[in-house]
Each structure stands twice: as structure tokens, then as C-alpha cells.
Amino acid sequence: MPNSAPHQDIPGSDDNEGTPGAEHLAVLRQTDLRPFMAAFPSGVSVVTTLDADARPRGLTCSSLASVALAPPTLVVCIRTASPTLEALLDQGQFALNLLHERARATSDLFASGAPDRFERTEWRLPLGASGPHLTAAAHAIADCTVVQSVAFGDHTAVFAEATRVTVRPAAHPLLYGLRRYAGWSDAAAAPQPADAAARPAPPVLPSEGAAGARR
């Protein structure tokens, strides 16, 4: 999936026994993290912003997490060469649209890079919004102000404070993993173990909810 978790080049060494000068040979072995991250299902979002000419920009992103609840801060990882990232950093703000389970076409559209993607989806720019709101495709939207960005490898991590959160409780999230989509409704409908009710509830971690989502 485009804009999935960023890759890393992990230094390592091959078995060079018997090779002249092998003891002095450092080999950089590239590890592809995509199969690993594909095994970690997540929600799907579209990051949107406006460029300097007020033209909408956006892309599909599954690499995001909450960082802190106070102040309400999250991080998204975006390909460094992306025009959307350039506009986002230039404007210092963006909207994070979490897609509902009937918005697979929107996810594919914004992952495709099609130049007319905003003409093919419903969106609006409410007063005070930090970027276009995908009103027909999102079940939750966070308006965000950029706090810091850190470039690493071929991606850039953008830390941002959520200034406003809008949630549609009746809608359910779109999920993505193992290079295919799933709906939260289907996942939640799976039968639970008989003893599930007797088990203690797991602790709630900061990453398990969008910052400010319960407000």
C-alpha cells in the first residue's frame, strides 16, 4: 500500500569466510520492512492539506500513531518526495481523515496519485479546518498543526498537535493488512472466546485512541 510504514536500511554482515580481506569488509544489507508491516493491520487515513495556491493536496497513509494525550499529539510518516508533504510543511497544518469501512475506493483513489482525485470525491473546507475534510469517506477527522518534522531515510515523520477532532460514532473503521482491506464490523462480529468476559480488560495505551477522541 503506498505510504505504508517507512523502510529502513539495517546494517549487517554476510558470511564472508574464505573471502580475501573479509575481516575488513563491511556489507550493508538492505532489509525490506514491507512484508513485516503488512502483517500489522491498521486503520486507513487520508492526509489532506492546501498548497500555497489554495489547491487541495492529499494522499493515503497507514503509517500514523498517537504520541501524547497532553498535549494531544500524533505523528504521520510520509514519503519525503511527496508533493503533499511539501505543501503540508509549507502551510504548517493538515487534516487527518480516518476512512470508514465503505471508503475503500477513496483509499485507492488517494493512493493512486490521480491528479483529479479531489474532483472525484466529496470534500469541504469548514471554517477553521486545517485541510480538506473528506465528508463522505471519513468516520473521524483531526485538524492538526505541525509541531516538528524529522526526515529519516526515504520518509519524513511529521509530529502535529490536534486542534480539533470530529467523530461520527455510527461509522466503523476501514482496516488494511496483508495487502487487503477488511471492515471493523466483520472483525468485531467474530465470536469471542467463552471465557472472554471473565478476563480483565487490557490497559488502554496512548496509541490505542486518537488524541482527544473521547472529548
Salt bridges, closest charged atoms under 4 A:
ASP14 OD1 - ARG29 NH1 3.23
GLU23 OE2 - HIS24 NE2 3.68
ASP32 OD1 - ARG34 NE 2.95
ASP51 OD2 - ARG55 NE 2.86
ASP51 OD2 - ARG57 NE 3.38
ASP53 OD2 - ARG55 NH2 3.64
ASP116 OD1 - ARG120 NH1 3.31
ASP143 OD1 - HIS133 NE2 2.93
ASP143 OD2 - ARG164 NE 3.12
ASP154 OD2 - HIS7 ND1 3.71
ASP154 OD1 - HIS155 ND1 2.86
ASP195 OD1 - ARG199 NH2 3.02
